[in-house]
Amino acid sequence: MSNFRWRIGALIFFATTINYLDRQVISLLKPYLEKEFQWTESDYSDLVIAFQVSYAIGMLWAGSTIDRLGTRIGYGLSLFLWSIAAVSHAFASGKLSFGFLRSFLGLTEAGNIPGAVKVVAEWFPQKERAFMTGIFNSGTNIGAVLAPATVPWLVTQYGWRMTFVITGCTGLIWLIFWFACYDVPAKHKRISKSEFDYIHSDPVETPVSKSGDTKISWFVLLTNRATWAYVVGKFLTDGVWWFFLFWLPAFLSAEYGLVNTEVSLPLAIVYTMTTFGSIGGGWLPMQLMRNLQWDAAKARRISMFFYAIFPLLVIFSQWAGSMNMWYAVIFIGIAASAHQAWSANLYTTVSDRFPKTSVATVIGIGGTGGAIGGILLAWIAGHLFDYYKRAGHIHTGYKIVFVYCGLAYIVAWVIMFVCLKATPLKPGKMDTTVLH
């Protein structure tokens, strides 16, 4: 059997790496931009929110567009546009222009996750999807490691404008490999029949309507509990990851006085840890399904409960960090790692429960919910930090936000699996029939 699906998996891994490299650049350039443009914490928070609002809107557009255009064109278009947006930051001249470009970046980067999850649904059987999702999602961690490893050096050598240009151009190089290698399995010439049969070894999808059409209307999707379970999971937990992504360098600076390249090693350690969490998060349910013969729903539910416990450590990270900074770094790394393990399974619940023709759309709907949760947390965090900074107690602001970060996953798990008791779409007599 050929193994061409793993080359496809490598493509979406690198795309996700580029996605997070592009979005995190601004957090590492924050000290330079604050100095040049006289920004406050609230000003920076507004830019974070501008990105997240557009990301939320973009998720609704991106998922349905990729389902409509197909993965090859839709995903490639998204990456081309966000690379142009990333490069364009070099021409910004103040908060207004940065806000516009952050919005453009958020709108276009929204296509990455819906596109990647759809690729996994097209190229991998159900038992391998969480594992592959964990692998491509680990690209978020690699991107977050590459950023502090390269951006501080680039800005000292070439300035902040050229830093945006250099990092933004990586996506344009990726597009060459994407269009040279990608197509759906049924049209691909480099996949063997045995691998094609293995990819399609799951039970055949049953059409949702009498006509045999597997496309599901937005009305059906938005009235299904499985959709809302996914939205809740994203809304409550995505903001935690966004907070670490955009504020962790500032936290290390405020708490321990680290500046410029001094933050590179702690950030690299945190995001290297999350790589193991991302891949391990997909490995565990795969083993439960293979060795204990659990169905996908049970394996993911139990795994996600296990992962929801570890973020509680972040609540104690500042207390531990008062003794030694590296304790805080390790605690935050464990929490961030658990988030990635959680996310690998959360994404896969969609491909488990919905036909492939609607996967990107549902991922987009949930992504909008996650972005809204991130917007609220960013807005609260920015104002909290400004308030406590004026009072001379910036540490208190971080403690309050860390409590939320620690509790979010347990609360999300209870609502998703106890309160909503989500079930997948099943065939019905009419397109609007939904079985709960």
C-alpha positions as CSV (number, residue, x, y, z in Angstrom):
1,M,0.0,0.0,0.0
2,S,1.3,3.5,-0.8
3,N,1.4,6.1,1.9
4,F,0.8,9.2,-0.1
5,R,-1.7,10.4,2.5
6,W,1.2,11.2,4.9
7,R,2.7,13.6,2.3
8,I,-0.6,15.3,2.1
9,G,-0.6,15.5,5.9
10,A,2.9,17.1,5.8
11,L,1.5,19.8,3.5
12,I,-1.2,20.9,5.9
13,F,1.3,20.7,8.8
14,F,3.5,23.2,7.1
15,A,0.6,25.4,6.1
16,T,-0.5,25.5,9.8
17,T,3.1,26.3,10.8
18,I,3.1,29.3,8.4
19,N,-0.3,30.3,9.6
20,Y,0.9,30.7,13.2
21,L,4.2,32.2,12.3
22,D,2.4,35.0,10.4
23,R,-0.1,35.7,13.2
24,Q,2.4,35.7,16.1
25,V,5.0,38.0,14.5
26,I,3.2,41.1,15.9
27,S,3.3,39.8,19.5
28,L,7.2,39.7,19.3
29,L,7.4,43.1,17.6
30,K,5.1,44.6,20.3
31,P,7.9,46.4,22.2
32,Y,9.2,48.0,19.0
33,L,5.8,49.0,17.7
34,E,4.7,50.4,21.1
35,K,7.8,52.5,21.2
36,E,7.4,53.8,17.7
37,F,3.7,54.4,17.7
38,Q,3.2,55.1,21.5
39,W,0.6,52.3,22.0
40,T,-1.0,51.4,25.3
41,E,-2.0,47.9,26.4
42,S,-5.5,48.7,25.3
43,D,-4.3,49.8,21.9
44,Y,-2.5,46.5,21.5
45,S,-5.7,44.8,22.7
46,D,-7.7,46.6,20.0
47,L,-5.4,45.2,17.4
48,V,-5.7,41.7,18.8
49,I,-9.5,42.1,18.8
50,A,-9.4,43.5,15.2
51,F,-7.7,40.2,14.1
52,Q,-10.1,38.1,16.1
53,V,-13.3,39.8,14.9
54,S,-12.3,39.4,11.3
55,Y,-11.2,35.8,12.0
56,A,-14.7,35.1,13.4
57,I,-16.3,36.5,10.3
58,G,-13.8,34.8,8.1
59,M,-14.6,31.4,9.6
60,L,-18.2,31.6,8.4
61,W,-17.1,32.6,4.9
62,A,-14.0,30.3,4.7
63,G,-15.6,27.0,5.7
64,S,-18.6,27.3,3.3
65,T,-16.3,28.6,0.5
66,I,-13.9,25.7,0.8
67,D,-16.8,23.3,0.8
68,R,-18.1,25.0,-2.3
69,L,-14.9,25.5,-4.3
70,G,-13.2,22.3,-3.2
71,T,-10.2,21.8,-1.0
72,R,-7.5,22.3,-3.7
73,I,-8.7,25.8,-4.8
74,G,-10.3,27.0,-1.6
75,Y,-7.4,26.2,0.7
76,G,-4.9,27.5,-1.8
77,L,-6.8,30.8,-2.2
78,S,-6.9,31.3,1.6
79,L,-3.2,30.8,1.9
80,F,-2.3,33.1,-1.0
81,L,-4.5,35.9,0.5
82,W,-3.2,35.6,4.0
83,S,0.4,35.7,2.8
84,I,-0.3,39.0,0.9
85,A,-1.9,40.3,4.1
86,A,1.1,39.3,6.2
87,V,3.5,41.0,3.8
88,S,1.4,44.1,3.7
89,H,2.0,44.8,7.4
90,A,5.4,46.2,6.3
91,F,3.6,49.2,4.9
92,A,1.5,50.1,8.0
93,S,2.0,53.6,9.4
94,G,-0.1,53.6,12.6
95,K,-2.8,52.0,14.6
96,L,-5.5,52.5,12.0
97,S,-3.6,50.9,9.2
98,F,-2.3,48.1,11.5
99,G,-6.0,47.5,12.5
100,F,-7.1,47.2,8.9
101,L,-4.2,44.8,8.0
102,R,-4.8,42.7,11.1
103,S,-8.4,42.5,10.0
104,F,-7.4,41.4,6.5
105,L,-5.0,38.8,8.0
106,G,-7.7,37.4,10.3
107,L,-10.3,37.2,7.5
108,T,-7.9,35.2,5.3
109,E,-6.2,33.1,7.9
110,A,-9.6,31.7,8.9
111,G,-9.4,29.3,6.0
112,N,-6.6,27.2,7.5
113,I,-8.4,25.1,10.1
114,P,-11.5,24.4,8.0
115,G,-9.4,23.5,5.0
116,A,-7.0,21.3,7.0
117,V,-9.7,19.4,8.8
118,K,-11.5,18.8,5.5
119,V,-8.2,17.5,4.0
120,V,-7.9,15.0,6.9
121,A,-11.6,13.9,6.3
122,E,-10.8,13.4,2.6
123,W,-7.5,11.6,3.0
124,F,-7.6,9.6,6.3
125,P,-9.9,6.9,7.7
126,Q,-11.7,7.7,10.9
127,K,-9.3,5.8,13.2
128,E,-6.3,7.9,12.0
129,R,-8.0,11.3,11.9
130,A,-7.4,12.5,15.4
131,F,-3.8,11.4,15.1
132,M,-3.3,13.3,11.8
133,T,-5.2,16.3,13.2
134,G,-2.8,16.3,16.1
135,I,0.1,16.3,13.7
136,F,-1.1,19.1,11.6
137,N,-2.3,21.1,14.6
138,S,1.2,20.7,16.1
139,G,2.2,23.1,13.3
140,T,0.7,25.8,15.5
141,N,3.3,25.0,18.1
142,I,6.1,24.8,15.6
143,G,5.1,28.2,14.2
144,A,5.0,29.6,17.7
145,V,8.5,28.2,18.3
146,L,9.9,29.5,15.0
147,A,8.5,33.0,15.6
148,P,10.5,33.7,18.8
149,A,13.5,31.9,17.4
150,T,13.6,34.0,14.2
151,V,11.7,37.3,14.6
152,P,13.9,38.9,17.3
153,W,17.0,38.2,15.2
154,L,15.3,39.4,12.0
155,V,14.1,42.7,13.6
156,T,17.6,43.5,14.9
157,Q,19.1,42.8,11.5
158,Y,16.6,44.2,9.1
159,G,14.0,46.2,11.1
160,W,10.3,45.4,11.8
161,R,9.1,46.2,8.3
162,M,11.3,43.7,6.5
163,T,10.5,41.1,9.2
164,F,6.9,41.2,8.1
165,V,8.0,40.8,4.4
166,I,10.3,37.8,5.0
167,T,7.9,35.8,7.2
168,G,5.0,36.6,5.0
169,C,6.7,35.3,1.8
170,T,7.0,31.7,3.2
171,G,3.3,31.1,2.4
172,L,3.9,31.9,-1.3
173,I,6.6,29.3,-1.5
174,W,4.2,26.7,0.1
175,L,1.7,27.3,-2.7
176,I,4.1,25.8,-5.3
177,F,4.1,22.5,-3.5
178,W,0.4,22.6,-2.8
179,F,-0.7,22.9,-6.4
180,A,1.9,20.4,-7.5
181,C,0.8,17.7,-5.1
182,Y,-2.8,18.1,-4.0
183,D,-6.0,16.6,-5.2
184,V,-8.8,14.5,-3.7
185,P,-8.0,10.7,-3.6
186,A,-10.5,9.8,-6.3
187,K,-8.6,12.0,-8.8
188,H,-5.0,11.5,-7.6
189,K,-2.7,9.6,-9.8
190,R,0.0,8.8,-7.2
191,I,-2.2,6.8,-4.8
192,S,-2.5,3.1,-5.0
193,K,-5.8,1.2,-5.0
194,S,-5.0,-0.4,-1.7
195,E,-4.4,3.0,0.0
196,F,-7.6,4.3,-1.6
197,D,-9.6,1.4,-0.2
198,Y,-8.0,1.9,3.2
199,I,-8.9,5.6,3.3
200,H,-12.5,4.7,2.4
201,S,-12.7,1.7,4.8
202,D,-15.1,3.4,7.2
203,P,-18.8,2.7,6.8
204,V,-20.2,4.5,3.7
205,E,-21.7,7.8,4.4
206,T,-25.5,7.7,4.2
207,P,-27.2,10.5,2.3
208,V,-29.1,12.9,4.4
209,S,-32.0,13.3,2.0
210,K,-34.1,11.1,-0.3
211,S,-32.5,12.6,-3.3
212,G,-29.1,11.3,-2.3
213,D,-27.7,14.7,-1.7
214,T,-25.2,14.7,1.2
215,K,-25.0,18.5,1.4
216,I,-26.7,19.9,4.5
217,S,-28.3,23.3,4.8
218,W,-27.2,25.8,7.3
219,F,-30.6,25.5,9.0
220,V,-30.1,21.8,9.6
221,L,-26.5,22.4,10.9
222,L,-27.6,25.2,13.2
223,T,-30.4,23.2,14.7
224,N,-28.3,20.2,15.5
225,R,-26.9,19.7,19.0
226,A,-23.6,18.3,17.7
227,T,-22.9,21.7,16.0
228,W,-23.6,23.6,19.2
229,A,-21.5,21.2,21.3
230,Y,-18.6,22.0,19.0
231,V,-19.3,25.7,19.2
232,V,-19.4,25.7,23.0
233,G,-16.1,23.8,23.1
234,K,-14.5,26.3,20.9
235,F,-16.1,29.4,22.5
236,L,-14.9,28.5,26.0
237,T,-11.4,27.3,25.2
238,D,-10.0,29.0,22.1
239,G,-9.5,32.2,23.9
240,V,-7.1,30.5,26.3
241,W,-4.8,29.6,23.4
242,W,-5.1,33.1,21.8
243,F,-4.3,34.6,25.2
244,F,-1.0,32.6,25.5
245,L,-0.2,33.3,21.8
246,F,-0.6,37.1,22.1
247,W,0.3,37.8,25.7
248,L,2.8,35.3,26.9
249,P,5.8,37.4,25.8
250,A,4.3,40.4,27.6
251,F,3.7,38.2,30.7
252,L,7.3,37.1,30.8
253,S,8.4,40.7,30.4
254,A,6.1,42.0,33.2
255,E,6.7,39.2,35.6
256,Y,10.4,38.5,35.1
257,G,11.7,41.5,33.2
258,L,12.7,39.5,30.1
259,V,13.2,41.7,26.9
260,N,13.9,41.1,23.2
261,T,15.6,37.8,22.6
262,E,15.5,36.8,26.3
263,V,11.9,35.6,25.8
264,S,13.0,33.2,23.0
265,L,14.0,30.2,25.1
266,P,11.0,30.2,27.5
267,L,8.6,30.5,24.6
268,A,10.4,27.8,22.6
269,I,10.1,25.5,25.6
270,V,6.4,26.2,26.0
271,Y,5.6,25.6,22.4
272,T,7.9,22.6,22.0
273,M,5.9,21.0,24.9
274,T,2.7,21.7,23.1
275,T,3.9,19.8,20.1
276,F,4.0,16.6,22.2
277,G,0.5,17.4,23.5
278,S,-0.9,17.9,20.1
279,I,0.4,14.6,18.6
280,G,-0.2,12.7,21.8
281,G,-3.7,14.0,22.0
282,G,-4.5,12.3,18.8
283,W,-2.6,9.1,19.6
284,L,-4.5,8.3,22.8
285,P,-8.1,7.9,21.3
286,M,-6.6,6.0,18.4
287,Q,-5.1,3.4,20.8
288,L,-8.4,3.3,22.8
289,M,-10.3,2.5,19.5
290,R,-7.7,-0.1,18.4
291,N,-6.9,-1.9,21.7
292,L,-10.1,-1.6,23.7
293,Q,-12.5,-1.6,20.7
294,W,-14.2,1.6,21.9
295,D,-16.2,3.6,19.3
296,A,-14.9,7.0,18.3
297,A,-17.4,8.9,20.4
298,K,-16.5,7.2,23.7
299,A,-12.7,7.3,23.0
300,R,-12.8,11.1,22.3
301,R,-15.1,11.8,25.2
302,I,-12.9,10.0,27.8
303,S,-9.7,11.4,26.2
304,M,-11.0,15.0,26.3
305,F,-11.9,14.7,30.0
306,F,-8.4,13.6,30.7
307,Y,-7.0,16.6,28.8
308,A,-9.4,19.0,30.5
309,I,-7.8,18.4,33.9
310,F,-4.2,19.5,33.1
311,P,-4.9,23.2,32.4
312,L,-5.8,23.6,36.1
313,L,-2.1,23.8,36.7
314,V,-1.9,27.3,35.1
315,I,-3.9,28.7,38.0
316,F,-0.8,28.0,40.2
317,S,1.8,29.0,37.7
318,Q,2.4,32.5,39.2
319,W,2.7,31.1,42.7
320,A,5.2,28.5,41.5
321,G,6.9,31.1,39.3
322,S,7.5,33.3,42.4
323,M,10.1,30.6,43.5
324,N,11.6,30.1,40.0
325,M,10.5,31.4,36.6
326,W,11.0,28.0,35.0
327,Y,8.2,26.5,37.2
328,A,5.8,28.9,35.7
329,V,7.1,28.2,32.2
330,I,6.6,24.4,32.8
331,F,3.1,24.8,34.2
332,I,2.0,27.0,31.4
333,G,3.6,24.6,28.9
334,I,1.6,21.7,30.4
335,A,-1.6,23.7,30.2
336,A,-0.9,24.8,26.6
337,S,0.0,21.2,25.7
338,A,-3.3,20.0,27.1
339,H,-5.1,22.6,25.0
340,Q,-3.6,21.2,21.9
341,A,-4.5,17.6,22.9
342,W,-8.0,18.9,23.5
343,S,-8.2,20.7,20.2
344,A,-7.0,17.7,18.2
345,N,-10.0,15.7,19.4
346,L,-12.4,18.6,19.3
347,Y,-11.8,19.2,15.6
348,T,-12.2,15.5,14.9
349,T,-15.6,15.3,16.5
350,V,-16.8,17.2,13.5
351,S,-15.4,14.8,10.9
352,D,-16.8,11.9,13.0
353,R,-20.3,13.3,13.2
354,F,-20.9,15.1,9.8
355,P,-20.6,14.2,6.1
356,K,-17.4,15.3,4.5
357,T,-19.3,17.8,2.3
358,S,-20.2,19.8,5.4
359,V,-17.1,19.4,7.6
360,A,-15.4,22.7,6.6
361,T,-18.7,24.6,7.1
362,V,-19.2,23.2,10.7
363,I,-15.6,23.9,11.5
364,G,-16.1,27.4,10.3
365,I,-19.2,27.9,12.5
366,G,-17.3,26.6,15.5
367,G,-14.3,28.7,14.6
368,T,-16.5,31.8,14.7
369,G,-17.7,30.8,18.2
370,G,-14.0,30.3,19.3
371,A,-13.0,33.7,17.9
372,I,-15.8,35.4,19.7
373,G,-14.6,33.8,22.9
374,G,-11.1,35.0,22.2
375,I,-12.4,38.5,21.5
376,L,-14.1,38.7,24.8
377,L,-11.1,37.4,26.7
378,A,-8.7,39.7,24.8
379,W,-10.9,42.8,25.6
380,I,-11.2,41.8,29.3
381,A,-7.5,41.1,29.5
382,G,-6.4,44.4,27.9
383,H,-8.6,46.5,30.3
384,L,-7.7,44.4,33.3
385,F,-3.9,44.8,32.6
386,D,-4.2,48.6,32.0
387,Y,-6.2,48.9,35.3
388,Y,-3.8,46.9,37.4
389,K,-0.7,48.4,35.7
390,R,-1.9,51.9,36.8
391,A,-2.4,50.5,40.3
392,G,1.1,49.0,40.3
393,H,-0.3,45.4,40.5
394,I,-0.1,44.0,37.0
395,H,0.4,40.5,38.5
396,T,-3.1,40.5,39.9
397,G,-4.5,41.0,36.4
398,Y,-2.6,38.0,35.1
399,K,-3.8,35.9,38.1
400,I,-7.5,36.6,37.3
401,V,-7.1,35.7,33.6
402,F,-5.1,32.5,34.6
403,V,-8.0,31.3,36.8
404,Y,-10.3,31.4,33.7
405,C,-7.7,29.7,31.6
406,G,-7.5,26.8,34.1
407,L,-11.2,26.2,34.5
408,A,-12.4,26.7,30.9
409,Y,-11.9,23.1,29.8
410,I,-13.7,21.3,32.6
411,V,-16.6,23.7,32.1
412,A,-16.6,23.1,28.4
413,W,-16.5,19.3,28.8
414,V,-19.5,19.3,31.2
415,I,-21.6,21.4,28.8
416,M,-20.6,19.4,25.7
417,F,-20.9,15.9,26.9
418,V,-23.3,16.1,29.9
419,C,-25.7,19.0,29.1
420,L,-25.9,18.9,25.3
421,K,-25.4,15.1,24.8
422,A,-24.6,15.8,21.1
423,T,-25.4,13.2,18.5
424,P,-24.5,13.1,14.8
425,L,-26.7,13.9,11.8
426,K,-28.4,10.8,10.6
427,P,-30.5,10.1,7.5
428,G,-34.0,11.4,7.6
429,K,-37.1,11.7,5.4
430,M,-36.4,15.3,4.7
431,D,-33.3,17.6,4.5
432,T,-34.5,19.3,7.6
433,T,-34.8,16.2,9.7
434,V,-32.5,16.2,12.7
435,L,-32.2,13.4,15.1
436,H,-30.9,14.3,18.6
